[in-house]
Amino acid sequence: MLYPASGAHAVPLVALLFALGATIGSFLNVVIFRLPRRESLISPGSRCRSCGARLGVIDLVPVLS
């Protein structure tokens, strides 16, 4: 029988769900921003909306950037 995660076992599950939600939310933000402008979701890469500079790898990590 399956029981809900509790105590210390819940921490990795919550962390995984948080990371998954942040990643999906970040991608949906790109989709919502680019599709109405008829821009590609793949190329060119993400860039600063103010100056147009390409974003680095660390800038693309949800929550950390």
All heavy atoms as TSV, in Angstrom:
chain	resi	resn	atom	element	x	y	z
A	1	MET	N	N	0.837	-1.170	0.000
A	1	MET	CA	C	0.000	0.000	0.000
A	1	MET	C	C	0.889	1.243	0.000
A	1	MET	O	O	1.907	1.293	0.669
A	1	MET	CB	C	-0.900	-0.047	1.230
A	1	MET	CG	C	-1.856	1.091	1.310
A	1	MET	SD	S	-3.047	0.763	2.614
A	1	MET	CE	C	-4.495	1.204	1.744
A	2	LEU	N	N	0.496	2.249	-0.739
A	2	LEU	CA	C	1.267	3.484	-0.822
A	2	LEU	C	C	0.797	4.476	0.224
A	2	LEU	O	O	-0.403	4.683	0.412
A	2	LEU	CB	C	1.115	4.109	-2.203
A	2	LEU	CG	C	1.681	3.302	-3.364
A	2	LEU	CD1	C	1.342	3.983	-4.677
A	2	LEU	CD2	C	3.172	3.148	-3.218
A	3	TYR	N	N	1.757	5.072	0.904
A	3	TYR	CA	C	1.462	6.086	1.898
A	3	TYR	C	C	2.066	7.410	1.452
A	3	TYR	O	O	3.115	7.425	0.817
A	3	TYR	CB	C	2.043	5.703	3.264
A	3	TYR	CG	C	1.379	4.477	3.855
A	3	TYR	CD1	C	1.951	3.227	3.715
A	3	TYR	CD2	C	0.173	4.596	4.522
A	3	TYR	CE1	C	1.342	2.104	4.237
A	3	TYR	CE2	C	-0.440	3.479	5.046
A	3	TYR	CZ	C	0.134	2.237	4.908
A	3	TYR	OH	O	-0.482	1.138	5.429
A	4	PRO	N	N	1.438	8.529	1.769
A	4	PRO	CA	C	2.032	9.821	1.416
A	4	PRO	C	C	3.384	9.988	2.090
A	4	PRO	O	O	3.604	9.504	3.195
A	4	PRO	CB	C	1.038	10.859	1.941
A	4	PRO	CG	C	-0.117	10.118	2.489
A	4	PRO	CD	C	0.192	8.660	2.486
A	5	ALA	N	N	4.288	10.659	1.402
A	5	ALA	CA	C	5.614	10.916	1.977
A	5	ALA	C	C	5.473	11.838	3.174
A	5	ALA	O	O	4.700	12.785	3.167
A	5	ALA	CB	C	6.513	11.541	0.932
A	6	SER	N	N	6.206	11.518	4.222
A	6	SER	CA	C	6.148	12.363	5.409
A	6	SER	C	C	7.545	12.493	5.993
A	6	SER	O	O	8.435	11.696	5.726
A	6	SER	CB	C	5.206	11.773	6.451
A	6	SER	OG	O	5.691	10.517	6.869
A	7	GLY	N	N	7.749	13.525	6.780
A	7	GLY	CA	C	9.022	13.734	7.440
A	7	GLY	C	C	10.157	13.966	6.473
A	7	GLY	O	O	10.018	14.672	5.480
A	8	ALA	N	N	11.282	13.327	6.742
A	8	ALA	CA	C	12.489	13.514	5.932
A	8	ALA	C	C	12.317	12.968	4.521
A	8	ALA	O	O	12.986	13.422	3.593
A	8	ALA	CB	C	13.676	12.841	6.597
A	9	HIS	N	N	11.410	12.022	4.344
A	9	HIS	CA	C	11.185	11.461	3.007
A	9	HIS	C	C	10.471	12.440	2.083
A	9	HIS	O	O	10.521	12.297	0.865
A	9	HIS	CB	C	10.380	10.165	3.099
A	9	HIS	CG	C	11.060	9.100	3.884
A	9	HIS	ND1	N	12.213	8.494	3.461
A	9	HIS	CD2	C	10.763	8.544	5.081
A	9	HIS	CE1	C	12.600	7.604	4.353
A	9	HIS	NE2	N	11.727	7.618	5.362
A	10	ALA	N	N	9.798	13.401	2.652
A	10	ALA	CA	C	9.047	14.365	1.849
A	10	ALA	C	C	9.942	15.425	1.227
A	10	ALA	O	O	9.601	15.985	0.189
A	10	ALA	CB	C	7.976	15.034	2.700
A	11	VAL	N	N	11.095	15.697	1.822
A	11	VAL	CA	C	11.961	16.782	1.346
A	11	VAL	C	C	12.419	16.567	-0.088
A	11	VAL	O	O	12.281	17.469	-0.924
A	11	VAL	CB	C	13.153	16.993	2.308
A	11	VAL	CG1	C	14.135	18.002	1.747
A	11	VAL	CG2	C	12.646	17.418	3.674
A	12	PRO	N	N	12.961	15.397	-0.458
A	12	PRO	CA	C	13.371	15.214	-1.860
A	12	PRO	C	C	12.197	15.303	-2.830
A	12	PRO	O	O	12.334	15.843	-3.931
A	12	PRO	CB	C	13.992	13.819	-1.885
A	12	PRO	CG	C	14.359	13.519	-0.486
A	12	PRO	CD	C	13.369	14.251	0.369
A	13	LEU	N	N	11.050	14.789	-2.422
A	13	LEU	CA	C	9.870	14.845	-3.288
A	13	LEU	C	C	9.431	16.289	-3.510
A	13	LEU	O	O	9.159	16.698	-4.643
A	13	LEU	CB	C	8.726	14.031	-2.683
A	13	LEU	CG	C	7.416	14.047	-3.468
A	13	LEU	CD1	C	7.622	13.459	-4.854
A	13	LEU	CD2	C	6.339	13.289	-2.711
A	14	VAL	N	N	9.386	17.070	-2.463
A	14	VAL	CA	C	9.001	18.482	-2.582
A	14	VAL	C	C	10.015	19.237	-3.432
A	14	VAL	O	O	9.645	20.044	-4.292
A	14	VAL	CB	C	8.841	19.124	-1.182
A	14	VAL	CG1	C	8.692	20.635	-1.287
A	14	VAL	CG2	C	7.656	18.519	-0.455
A	15	ALA	N	N	11.305	18.966	-3.240
A	15	ALA	CA	C	12.348	19.618	-4.038
A	15	ALA	C	C	12.207	19.255	-5.513
A	15	ALA	O	O	12.335	20.117	-6.391
A	15	ALA	CB	C	13.726	19.233	-3.518
A	16	LEU	N	N	11.947	17.995	-5.797
A	16	LEU	CA	C	11.758	17.555	-7.184
A	16	LEU	C	C	10.538	18.222	-7.812
A	16	LEU	O	O	10.605	18.717	-8.945
A	16	LEU	CB	C	11.618	16.039	-7.244
A	16	LEU	CG	C	11.320	15.453	-8.620
A	16	LEU	CD1	C	12.514	15.651	-9.542
A	16	LEU	CD2	C	10.956	13.990	-8.508
A	17	LEU	N	N	9.437	18.257	-7.094
A	17	LEU	CA	C	8.226	18.882	-7.618
A	17	LEU	C	C	8.413	20.382	-7.830
A	17	LEU	O	O	7.928	20.944	-8.807
A	17	LEU	CB	C	7.042	18.607	-6.693
A	17	LEU	CG	C	6.566	17.158	-6.650
A	17	LEU	CD1	C	5.472	16.990	-5.615
A	17	LEU	CD2	C	6.107	16.695	-8.020
A	18	PHE	N	N	9.141	21.025	-6.914
A	18	PHE	CA	C	9.425	22.452	-7.065
A	18	PHE	C	C	10.267	22.701	-8.310
A	18	PHE	O	O	9.973	23.604	-9.106
A	18	PHE	CB	C	10.143	22.990	-5.831
A	18	PHE	CG	C	10.518	24.437	-5.960
A	18	PHE	CD1	C	9.573	25.423	-5.758
A	18	PHE	CD2	C	11.807	24.803	-6.304
A	18	PHE	CE1	C	9.904	26.761	-5.884
A	18	PHE	CE2	C	12.156	26.137	-6.441
A	18	PHE	CZ	C	11.204	27.116	-6.224
A	19	ALA	N	N	11.333	21.914	-8.503
A	19	ALA	CA	C	12.203	22.076	-9.672
A	19	ALA	C	C	11.440	21.817	-10.963
A	19	ALA	O	O	11.587	22.556	-11.952
A	19	ALA	CB	C	13.408	21.142	-9.566
A	20	LEU	N	N	10.609	20.800	-10.978
A	20	LEU	CA	C	9.811	20.482	-12.158
A	20	LEU	C	C	8.832	21.616	-12.464
A	20	LEU	O	O	8.701	22.048	-13.615
A	20	LEU	CB	C	9.054	19.172	-11.943
A	20	LEU	CG	C	8.219	18.677	-13.106
A	20	LEU	CD1	C	9.099	18.367	-14.303
A	20	LEU	CD2	C	7.433	17.447	-12.689
A	21	GLY	N	N	8.171	22.131	-11.447
A	21	GLY	CA	C	7.228	23.239	-11.649
A	21	GLY	C	C	7.917	24.504	-12.129
A	21	GLY	O	O	7.410	25.205	-13.000
A	22	ALA	N	N	9.097	24.806	-11.569
A	22	ALA	CA	C	9.839	25.992	-11.992
A	22	ALA	C	C	10.293	25.871	-13.440
A	22	ALA	O	O	10.251	26.837	-14.212
A	22	ALA	CB	C	11.037	26.213	-11.080
A	23	THR	N	N	10.721	24.676	-13.838
A	23	THR	CA	C	11.168	24.451	-15.213
A	23	THR	C	C	10.011	24.579	-16.198
A	23	THR	O	O	10.129	25.249	-17.228
A	23	THR	CB	C	11.827	23.063	-15.336
A	23	THR	OG1	O	12.926	23.004	-14.426
A	23	THR	CG2	C	12.304	22.804	-16.744
A	24	ILE	N	N	8.900	23.965	-15.888
A	24	ILE	CA	C	7.726	24.040	-16.764
A	24	ILE	C	C	7.217	25.479	-16.829
A	24	ILE	O	O	6.889	25.981	-17.905
A	24	ILE	CB	C	6.624	23.072	-16.293
A	24	ILE	CG1	C	7.079	21.634	-16.512
A	24	ILE	CG2	C	5.300	23.344	-17.015
A	24	ILE	CD1	C	6.180	20.598	-15.884
A	25	GLY	N	N	7.174	26.160	-15.692
A	25	GLY	CA	C	6.723	27.554	-15.674
A	25	GLY	C	C	7.632	28.458	-16.486
A	25	GLY	O	O	7.165	29.347	-17.202
A	26	SER	N	N	8.932	28.230	-16.408
A	26	SER	CA	C	9.885	29.021	-17.179
A	26	SER	C	C	9.679	28.813	-18.679
A	26	SER	O	O	9.680	29.769	-19.466
A	26	SER	CB	C	11.312	28.649	-16.779
A	26	SER	OG	O	12.247	29.389	-17.522
A	27	PHE	N	N	9.494	27.559	-19.083
A	27	PHE	CA	C	9.266	27.277	-20.500
A	27	PHE	C	C	7.953	27.899	-20.972
A	27	PHE	O	O	7.890	28.484	-22.063
A	27	PHE	CB	C	9.266	25.779	-20.766
A	27	PHE	CG	C	8.946	25.439	-22.187
A	27	PHE	CD1	C	9.861	25.694	-23.194
A	27	PHE	CD2	C	7.723	24.883	-22.525
A	27	PHE	CE1	C	9.559	25.403	-24.514
A	27	PHE	CE2	C	7.411	24.588	-23.834
A	27	PHE	CZ	C	8.327	24.843	-24.840
A	28	LEU	N	N	6.911	27.796	-20.165
A	28	LEU	CA	C	5.629	28.385	-20.553
A	28	LEU	C	C	5.729	29.902	-20.677
A	28	LEU	O	O	5.071	30.500	-21.531
A	28	LEU	CB	C	4.535	28.000	-19.562
A	28	LEU	CG	C	4.079	26.551	-19.631
A	28	LEU	CD1	C	3.047	26.263	-18.546
A	28	LEU	CD2	C	3.534	26.206	-20.995
A	29	ASN	N	N	6.569	30.529	-19.864
A	29	ASN	CA	C	6.792	31.962	-19.978
A	29	ASN	C	C	7.390	32.305	-21.346
A	29	ASN	O	O	6.985	33.280	-21.985
A	29	ASN	CB	C	7.713	32.444	-18.857
A	29	ASN	CG	C	7.868	33.935	-18.847
A	29	ASN	OD1	O	6.905	34.673	-19.026
A	29	ASN	ND2	N	9.088	34.399	-18.645
A	30	VAL	N	N	8.340	31.497	-21.801
A	30	VAL	CA	C	8.938	31.705	-23.126
A	30	VAL	C	C	7.875	31.534	-24.211
A	30	VAL	O	O	7.780	32.338	-25.139
A	30	VAL	CB	C	10.117	30.734	-23.361
A	30	VAL	CG1	C	10.587	30.774	-24.803
A	30	VAL	CG2	C	11.260	31.047	-22.419
A	31	VAL	N	N	7.064	30.492	-24.090
A	31	VAL	CA	C	6.015	30.232	-25.077
A	31	VAL	C	C	5.033	31.400	-25.129
A	31	VAL	O	O	4.701	31.908	-26.211
A	31	VAL	CB	C	5.274	28.912	-24.751
A	31	VAL	CG1	C	4.042	28.739	-25.627
A	31	VAL	CG2	C	6.217	27.728	-24.907
A	32	ILE	N	N	4.573	31.850	-23.969
A	32	ILE	CA	C	3.594	32.931	-23.901
A	32	ILE	C	C	4.163	34.235	-24.459
A	32	ILE	O	O	3.458	35.014	-25.088
A	32	ILE	CB	C	3.105	33.118	-22.448
A	32	ILE	CG1	C	2.259	31.917	-22.042
A	32	ILE	CG2	C	2.332	34.413	-22.269
A	32	ILE	CD1	C	1.991	31.826	-20.553
A	33	PHE	N	N	5.449	34.464	-24.255
A	33	PHE	CA	C	6.076	35.691	-24.744
A	33	PHE	C	C	6.327	35.646	-26.248
A	33	PHE	O	O	6.110	36.625	-26.950
A	33	PHE	CB	C	7.400	35.945	-24.005
A	33	PHE	CG	C	8.065	37.229	-24.396
A	33	PHE	CD1	C	7.620	38.431	-23.882
A	33	PHE	CD2	C	9.127	37.244	-25.283
A	33	PHE	CE1	C	8.215	39.626	-24.252
A	33	PHE	CE2	C	9.734	38.426	-25.649
A	33	PHE	CZ	C	9.278	39.624	-25.127
A	34	ARG	N	N	6.784	34.506	-26.765
A	34	ARG	CA	C	7.222	34.443	-28.162
A	34	ARG	C	C	6.129	34.116	-29.180
A	34	ARG	O	O	6.166	34.622	-30.299
A	34	ARG	CB	C	8.350	33.420	-28.306
A	34	ARG	CG	C	9.635	33.881	-27.657
A	34	ARG	CD	C	10.747	32.931	-27.959
A	34	ARG	NE	N	11.995	33.359	-27.343
A	34	ARG	CZ	C	13.170	32.866	-27.641
A	34	ARG	NH1	N	13.263	31.906	-28.530
A	34	ARG	NH2	N	14.243	33.314	-27.038
A	35	LEU	N	N	5.187	33.267	-28.825
A	35	LEU	CA	C	4.191	32.853	-29.819
A	35	LEU	C	C	3.367	34.017	-30.377
A	35	LEU	O	O	3.172	34.078	-31.591
A	35	LEU	CB	C	3.286	31.765	-29.255
A	35	LEU	CG	C	3.865	30.360	-29.269
A	35	LEU	CD1	C	2.824	29.353	-28.770
A	35	LEU	CD2	C	4.377	29.949	-30.620
A	36	PRO	N	N	2.867	34.939	-29.560
A	36	PRO	CA	C	2.098	36.049	-30.143
A	36	PRO	C	C	2.929	36.919	-31.084
A	36	PRO	O	O	2.390	37.554	-31.986
A	36	PRO	CB	C	1.654	36.870	-28.929
A	36	PRO	CG	C	1.715	35.934	-27.781
A	36	PRO	CD	C	2.821	34.978	-28.100
A	37	ARG	N	N	4.238	36.918	-30.907
A	37	ARG	CA	C	5.137	37.702	-31.766
A	37	ARG	C	C	5.622	36.891	-32.963
A	37	ARG	O	O	6.444	37.356	-33.737
A	37	ARG	CB	C	6.333	38.184	-30.949
A	37	ARG	CG	C	5.961	39.194	-29.893
A	37	ARG	CD	C	7.096	39.395	-28.897
A	37	ARG	NE	N	6.774	40.393	-27.897
A	37	ARG	CZ	C	5.960	40.209	-26.868
A	37	ARG	NH1	N	5.367	39.045	-26.699
A	37	ARG	NH2	N	5.724	41.170	-26.008
A	38	ARG	N	N	5.132	35.653	-33.067
A	38	ARG	CA	C	5.509	34.728	-34.140
A	38	ARG	C	C	7.016	34.490	-34.186
A	38	ARG	O	O	7.615	34.395	-35.242
A	38	ARG	CB	C	4.981	35.195	-35.484
A	38	ARG	CG	C	3.474	35.259	-35.531
A	38	ARG	CD	C	2.968	35.608	-36.910
A	38	ARG	NE	N	1.544	35.758	-36.916
A	38	ARG	CZ	C	0.696	34.770	-37.238
A	38	ARG	NH1	N	1.146	33.609	-37.566
A	38	ARG	NH2	N	-0.599	34.999	-37.225
A	39	GLU	N	N	7.637	34.406	-33.003
A	39	GLU	CA	C	9.061	34.108	-32.895
A	39	GLU	C	C	9.236	32.613	-32.646
A	39	GLU	O	O	8.370	31.955	-32.095
A	39	GLU	CB	C	9.690	34.884	-31.736
A	39	GLU	CG	C	9.686	36.383	-31.915
A	39	GLU	CD	C	10.285	37.108	-30.729
A	39	GLU	OE1	O	10.844	36.445	-29.835
A	39	GLU	OE2	O	10.170	38.336	-30.683
A	40	SER	N	N	10.373	32.082	-33.033
A	40	SER	CA	C	10.694	30.676	-32.819
A	40	SER	C	C	10.919	30.417	-31.333
A	40	SER	O	O	11.453	31.269	-30.613
A	40	SER	CB	C	11.962	30.308	-33.595
A	40	SER	OG	O	12.407	29.029	-33.216
A	41	LEU	N	N	10.548	29.226	-30.893
A	41	LEU	CA	C	10.791	28.840	-29.505
A	41	LEU	C	C	12.214	28.329	-29.314
A	41	LEU	O	O	12.688	28.220	-28.193
A	41	LEU	CB	C	9.809	27.748	-29.073
A	41	LEU	CG	C	8.339	28.131	-29.073
A	41	LEU	CD1	C	7.494	26.935	-28.682
A	41	LEU	CD2	C	8.089	29.301	-28.147
A	42	ILE	N	N	12.902	28.031	-30.395
A	42	ILE	CA	C	14.220	27.411	-30.319
A	42	ILE	C	C	15.347	28.386	-30.626
A	42	ILE	O	O	16.335	28.452	-29.909
A	42	ILE	CB	C	14.290	26.210	-31.283
A	42	ILE	CG1	C	13.238	25.184	-30.875
A	42	ILE	CG2	C	15.676	25.607	-31.301
A	42	ILE	CD1	C	13.038	24.081	-31.869
A	43	SER	N	N	15.214	29.113	-31.690
A	43	SER	CA	C	16.306	29.976	-32.133
A	43	SER	C	C	15.755	31.352	-32.486
A	43	SER	O	O	14.689	31.441	-33.084
A	43	SER	CB	C	16.962	29.345	-33.365
A	43	SER	OG	O	17.980	30.168	-33.846
A	44	PRO	N	N	16.368	32.427	-32.164
A	44	PRO	CA	C	17.605	32.576	-31.404
A	44	PRO	C	C	17.364	32.295	-29.932
A	44	PRO	O	O	16.229	32.261	-29.465
A	44	PRO	CB	C	17.987	34.032	-31.625
A	44	PRO	CG	C	16.695	34.743	-31.822
A	44	PRO	CD	C	15.808	33.743	-32.531
A	45	GLY	N	N	18.461	32.159	-29.194
A	45	GLY	CA	C	18.372	31.881	-27.761
A	45	GLY	C	C	17.769	33.052	-27.001
A	45	GLY	O	O	17.528	34.127	-27.555
A	46	SER	N	N	17.534	32.848	-25.730
A	46	SER	CA	C	16.955	33.904	-24.898
A	46	SER	C	C	17.901	35.094	-24.798
A	46	SER	O	O	19.109	34.951	-24.828
A	46	SER	CB	C	16.666	33.349	-23.496
A	46	SER	OG	O	15.686	32.348	-23.564
A	47	ARG	N	N	17.307	36.273	-24.676
A	47	ARG	CA	C	18.100	37.500	-24.623
A	47	ARG	C	C	17.431	38.499	-23.689
A	47	ARG	O	O	16.253	38.389	-23.376
A	47	ARG	CB	C	18.257	38.089	-26.012
A	47	ARG	CG	C	16.928	38.407	-26.678
A	47	ARG	CD	C	17.063	38.594	-28.186
A	47	ARG	NE	N	15.790	38.855	-28.815
A	47	ARG	CZ	C	14.922	37.925	-29.170
A	47	ARG	NH1	N	15.172	36.669	-28.949
A	47	ARG	NH2	N	13.787	38.246	-29.750
A	48	CYS	N	N	18.217	39.485	-23.261
A	48	CYS	CA	C	17.720	40.541	-22.401
A	48	CYS	C	C	16.721	41.384	-23.193
A	48	CYS	O	O	16.989	41.768	-24.326
A	48	CYS	CB	C	18.897	41.397	-21.915
A	48	CYS	SG	S	18.380	42.832	-20.960
A	49	ARG	N	N	15.579	41.674	-22.591
A	49	ARG	CA	C	14.568	42.472	-23.292
A	49	ARG	C	C	14.988	43.929	-23.430
A	49	ARG	O	O	14.543	44.623	-24.330
A	49	ARG	CB	C	13.245	42.398	-22.547
A	49	ARG	CG	C	12.630	41.032	-22.587
A	49	ARG	CD	C	11.305	41.032	-21.880
A	49	ARG	NE	N	10.855	39.654	-21.683
A	49	ARG	CZ	C	9.879	39.315	-20.889
A	49	ARG	NH1	N	9.242	40.227	-20.199
A	49	ARG	NH2	N	9.531	38.059	-20.763
A	50	SER	N	N	15.860	44.409	-22.547
A	50	SER	CA	C	16.284	45.810	-22.586
A	50	SER	C	C	17.396	46.053	-23.595
A	50	SER	O	O	17.286	46.921	-24.442
A	50	SER	CB	C	16.767	46.264	-21.211
A	50	SER	OG	O	15.726	46.177	-20.279
A	51	CYS	N	N	18.479	45.268	-23.481
A	51	CYS	CA	C	19.655	45.550	-24.316
A	51	CYS	C	C	19.869	44.537	-25.426
A	51	CYS	O	O	20.697	44.752	-26.318
A	51	CYS	CB	C	20.917	45.637	-23.446
A	51	CYS	SG	S	21.389	44.059	-22.708
A	52	GLY	N	N	19.169	43.404	-25.398
A	52	GLY	CA	C	19.298	42.416	-26.456
A	52	GLY	C	C	20.463	41.453	-26.289
A	52	GLY	O	O	20.694	40.609	-27.145
A	53	ALA	N	N	21.221	41.546	-25.171
A	53	ALA	CA	C	22.356	40.649	-24.944
A	53	ALA	C	C	21.848	39.230	-24.694
A	53	ALA	O	O	20.819	39.031	-24.053
A	53	ALA	CB	C	23.176	41.128	-23.755
A	54	ARG	N	N	22.580	38.243	-25.215
A	54	ARG	CA	C	22.207	36.846	-24.995
A	54	ARG	C	C	22.388	36.487	-23.531
A	54	ARG	O	O	23.326	36.931	-22.884
A	54	ARG	CB	C	23.060	35.934	-25.860
A	54	ARG	CG	C	22.688	36.088	-27.340
A	54	ARG	CD	C	23.237	34.989	-28.145
A	54	ARG	NE	N	22.596	33.746	-27.713
A	54	ARG	CZ	C	22.573	32.641	-28.424
A	54	ARG	NH1	N	23.172	32.609	-29.571
A	54	ARG	NH2	N	21.985	31.562	-27.977
A	55	LEU	N	N	21.477	35.669	-23.014
A	55	LEU	CA	C	21.549	35.249	-21.620
A	55	LEU	C	C	22.485	34.053	-21.485
A	55	LEU	O	O	22.499	33.170	-22.333
A	55	LEU	CB	C	20.158	34.882	-21.097
A	55	LEU	CG	C	19.137	36.009	-21.105
A	55	LEU	CD1	C	17.801	35.499	-20.585
A	55	LEU	CD2	C	19.608	37.195	-20.294
A	56	GLY	N	N	23.255	34.034	-20.399
A	56	GLY	CA	C	24.162	32.936	-20.125
A	56	GLY	C	C	23.425	31.757	-19.505
A	56	GLY	O	O	22.240	31.832	-19.184
A	57	VAL	N	N	24.146	30.671	-19.326
A	57	VAL	CA	C	23.561	29.443	-18.788
A	57	VAL	C	C	22.950	29.679	-17.407
A	57	VAL	O	O	21.827	29.259	-17.138
A	57	VAL	CB	C	24.628	28.327	-18.726
A	57	VAL	CG1	C	24.067	27.089	-18.040
A	57	VAL	CG2	C	25.092	27.979	-20.121
A	58	ILE	N	N	23.657	30.360	-16.534
A	58	ILE	CA	C	23.157	30.584	-15.178
A	58	ILE	C	C	21.909	31.480	-15.190
A	58	ILE	O	O	21.047	31.375	-14.322
A	58	ILE	CB	C	24.251	31.160	-14.242
A	58	ILE	CG1	C	23.826	31.041	-12.770
A	58	ILE	CG2	C	24.562	32.594	-14.593
A	58	ILE	CD1	C	23.796	29.656	-12.247
A	59	ASP	N	N	21.792	32.344	-16.185
A	59	ASP	CA	C	20.622	33.207	-16.296
A	59	ASP	C	C	19.373	32.423	-16.704
A	59	ASP	O	O	18.257	32.916	-16.538
A	59	ASP	CB	C	20.870	34.299	-17.335
A	59	ASP	CG	C	22.003	35.221	-16.930
A	59	ASP	OD1	O	22.116	35.500	-15.726
A	59	ASP	OD2	O	22.763	35.645	-17.816
A	60	LEU	N	N	19.562	31.240	-17.249
A	60	LEU	CA	C	18.430	30.444	-17.723
A	60	LEU	C	C	17.903	29.459	-16.684
A	60	LEU	O	O	16.904	28.814	-16.904
A	60	LEU	CB	C	18.846	29.673	-18.985
A	60	LEU	CG	C	19.267	30.555	-20.161
A	60	LEU	CD1	C	19.761	29.698	-21.295
A	60	LEU	CD2	C	18.147	31.458	-20.613
A	61	VAL	N	N	18.575	29.375	-15.524
A	61	VAL	CA	C	18.143	28.461	-14.474
A	61	VAL	C	C	17.043	29.144	-13.666
A	61	VAL	O	O	17.280	30.199	-13.069
A	61	VAL	CB	C	19.324	28.081	-13.553
A	61	VAL	CG1	C	18.857	27.174	-12.421
A	61	VAL	CG2	C	20.427	27.423	-14.358
A	62	PRO	N	N	15.829	28.547	-13.634
A	62	PRO	CA	C	14.745	29.167	-12.889
A	62	PRO	C	C	15.113	29.354	-11.418
A	62	PRO	O	O	15.813	28.548	-10.828
A	62	PRO	CB	C	13.599	28.153	-13.017
A	62	PRO	CG	C	13.935	27.322	-14.192
A	62	PRO	CD	C	15.429	27.287	-14.272
A	63	VAL	N	N	14.659	30.425	-10.829
A	63	VAL	CA	C	14.810	30.804	-9.425
A	63	VAL	C	C	16.220	31.316	-9.121
A	63	VAL	O	O	16.377	32.273	-8.392
A	63	VAL	CB	C	14.437	29.658	-8.451
A	63	VAL	CG1	C	14.588	30.085	-7.014
A	63	VAL	CG2	C	13.033	29.184	-8.708
A	64	LEU	N	N	17.282	30.723	-9.663
A	64	LEU	CA	C	18.639	31.154	-9.374
A	64	LEU	C	C	18.997	32.454	-10.084
A	64	LEU	O	O	19.868	33.180	-9.636
A	64	LEU	CB	C	19.657	30.073	-9.770
A	64	LEU	CG	C	19.599	28.778	-8.977
A	64	LEU	CD1	C	20.660	27.825	-9.484
A	64	LEU	CD2	C	19.754	29.022	-7.495
A	65	SER	N	N	18.372	32.713	-11.198
A	65	SER	CA	C	18.773	33.885	-11.996
A	65	SER	C	C	18.096	35.146	-11.549
A	65	SER	O	O	17.076	35.306	-11.093
A	65	SER	CB	C	18.478	33.629	-13.454
A	65	SER	OG	O	17.138	33.301	-13.666
